[in-house]
Amino acid sequence: MIAYALRRLGAVALILLAICAITFTVFYLLPDDPALDACGKSCTAERLQDVRHAMGLDRPVAVQFLTYVAGIFTGRTLGTTGLECAAPCFGYSWQFATPVRDLLLDRLAVSASLAAGAAVLWLVVGVALGVVAALRKGSLLDRGIVLSALTTTSVPVYLVAALLLYVVVLQGELLPFPDYQPLLEDPAAWLTSLILPWIALAALYAAMYVRLTRASMIETMAEAYIRTARAKGLPERTVVVKHGLRATMTPILTVFGIDLGGLLAGAMITETMFGLPGLGKLTFDAIARSDQPVVLGVTLLAAFFVTFANLAVDLLYGVIDPRVRYS
């Protein structure tokens, strides 16, 4: 297991280096003037020159890239400005006059709360309904679950969010309009502000997990070892959970790692619709302001989250299916 984990860590290191190279190319080499994008729309010529020097654009490309990569892991000083960018240094927002790292950390707890709650909800509901549909294949219950999943998948998340706000908040007055409060400051307000966003996100993802679980479960339950387990007289619950569902979890974990990793970097539409001050809302505002360093920082953070989420999934593979360790 240790050798397997080390191989995966080596692969992750190469992937992260490739991600850094791609983002550096997109944000530093492709634009005509990266400093202008970083400085914003209302930027004076004098300030633009300072930003260009602080970003190191007057140095060779190789030096720029090495400084850029090293800064992510060790921090760096921005040119001769004396501005310190602590590790992980994702850049400096000249419009906010603060390191991007600080902006991301301020919003990370909101996005993490949203992603974690929605993930638990869609995973439990999606897998449970998918298993029920697979075990009742061809029945009215199966068709109803599949039809509901197809319908929910077809509805955009912003429409679900708007309907929830209209029905639950405006008409039903069952909940107040989401006003996020930190968990440690007001747990009740924190929970109340996230219930509707959790439902809106989980409705979309749960529908996809229903279809994935159903298809995988039907295929697994037709395997010879399932028939052998039943022939041995094992209880149906043991056959379904220990033998069927365990094998089904491999493709589900793959998709779950990607989905959760992406959501940790912010759900832009959901956070904007519900007014949550998370990374998604930060990204939306940064794009509107042309704040390139913030967009770059969120891009890097999202890539890191997805990469490490897939690393966790790979390690879980080794636990669920020992054959993976020796492949």
Secondary structure, 3 states (H helix, E strand, C coil): CHHHHHHHHHHHHHHHHHHHHHHHHHHHHCCCCHHHHHHCCCCCHHHHHHHHHHCCCCCCHHHHHHHHHHHHHHCEEECCCCEEECCCCCCEECCCCEEHHHHHHHHHHHHHHHHHHHHHHHHHHHHHHHHHHHHCCCCHHHHHHHHHHHHHHHCCHHHHHHHHHHHHHHHCCCCCCCCCCCCCCCHHHHHHHHHHHHHHHHHHHHHHHHHHHHHHHHHHHCCHHHHHHHHCCCCHHHHHHHHHHHHHHHHHHHHHHHHHHHHHCCCHHHHHHHCCCCHHHHHHHHHHHCCHHHHHHHHHHHHHHHHHHHHHHHHHHHHHCHHHHHC
